[in-house]
């Protein structure tokens, strides 16, 4: 009997333990993850531990301050050091500029957008917004006002609560939203809207309209600076996704205020032991000053409590890769917030917010961020093979971009490259249909865009927002490959072709006779002429149906009818730039030697009277004299087969030299005229 009771008790204990463990086991399976993403990848340390020097400080606070000042001076960043703003402005001219820009914005949105009621937005809808931009109190010299955000709010395109939607059934995407503004964020205030409900404001990264009720106006610049321009030991910086001040019925102005990532508040450090904040003691809380808008719209600050458990830092976080990863993964699972709506961020806003936790002021969008004085790589027309080589060396925290999206690089796992970002839409890895994900998530770069390209194939920019070249520091940042300029130029100009949709170029593969013929065809301008003639013929055929002309027989039986180089091969042989291997065969897949390429380029230059090419020259000597090949190229045996990237370098140099020569001649002709 005793043994039976023991077995029953053991069974009950085992069941209880299983029940206690079940939620943890279920948690891993219950959270939806992208293919290839494991639960461990949601841990910042998991990524940081895979990076050399993850705990090394990248920039000191002093270097960050210098970097911010430099970013404000760089053209195209749109970053402004608000402290340097003028005290007055021309209100009359400002009104005129606002009317012009608002009209241009309205013209952009008109015709394809909807109102909040799901109706097409007509011009009257936009005209009312334009009219509200005009400050009735205009004058030629108006004082700039100094504002502080009292709650997380938004900059808007127009001074209006009315939305601008591209889908009448999608209220979670509003083109009115421009950028988020954090609690205690400073701004310069210019115009007031005609209805008095909005201010035209400039924050450090951009400008727009902000609801007046979300802003407290300071008495003067000194009061404004005292709210935010503070030493590190006087700042409490929020790096958690969303933190809140303590609840209180006694202090409704400061209670349960949401503090988003990057919020910096004045820290109160001189609290007496028994001093009350409102009606309670501050034990296990940070005491901060929170901005409050008085009834007259003026600024005052009141003490508030932030719990000790909140993810905050005294001063900005040390700028390390481990901390970057920690901040970046704080918002996993958040909604996508276009322009900062829904109390979240869009893709470039997320990057800006992450780095704000370290004290960096960077541009509002990826293009503006790229213009900062930082380590960067232009990946436009970069072959897929080179992109992989660069990502193999890319540091955690780098920003990667393609048109319409920006993401943060985490690292390489099992041959795949992983990023974290807030994603609007992808091609579903399950159904293959376009899916509006609207989610902050981790994924590898094999995810596809609607075009069918992978994210990796679509990349066109890479940069490290905190690798400030202005600081005179050096970093272990990847460099482009030796063939980069030539291959990118040839792909951009259409002189050579990629091998697939994601721009695999065939690095290391041997260049073919078809490749050379195609390159000569494009470089000569004959390809463009053929395209124009085909378009004209198609247009004429649409108007009338002429008798079809009999086309001459194609000379080479070994060139497929669907070969992209078919017309180029026929043209190159007709022009005498290349020849077949027999009367009926061209050998399009045959290798080309360096001598073949030099000879063909010399013949092309001679036909166009370019680069000093003349009858009787030896191409072997002409090419280096003309600058088509370098001294390093000259040392290679001329009979060796050329790689695709090697030929790309020569074709690119030839094309660039011809362009420069033609531009110089046009300039001489223009001067003579």
ABEGO torsion letter per residue (X at the ends): XAAAAAAAAAAAAAAAAAAAAAAAAAAAAABBBBBGBBAAAABAAAAAAABBGAABBABBAAAAAAAAAAAAABBGAGBBBAAABBABBBAAAAAAAAAAAAAAAAAAABGABBBAAGBBBBAAAAAAAAAAABBAABBABBBBBBBBBABBBBBBABBBABBBBABAABAABBAABABBBBBGBBBBBBBBBAAGABBBBBBAABBEBBBAAABBBBABAAAAAAAABBBAAABBBBABABBBBBBBAABAAABGBBBBBGBBBBBBAABBAABBBEABBABGBBBBBBBBBBAAGBBBBBBBBBBAABBBBBEBBBBBAAAAAAAAAAABGBBBBBGGBGGBBBAAAAAAAAAAAAGBBBBABAAAAAABBBBBBBABGBBAAAAAAAAAABBBGBBBBBBGBBBBBAEBBGGBBBBBBBBABBBBAAAGBBBBAGBBBBBBAABBBAAGBBAAAABABBBBAABBAAAGBBBBBBBBBAAAAAAAAAAAAGABBBABAAGBAGBGBBBBAAAAAAAAAAAAGAAAAAAAAAAAAAAAAAABBBBBBBBBBBABAABBAABAAAAAAAAAAAAGABBBABAABAGAABBBBAAAAAAAAAAAAAAAGBGGBBBGBBAAAAAAAAGABBAAAAABBAABBBBAAAAAAAAAAAAAAAAAAAAAAAAAAAAAX
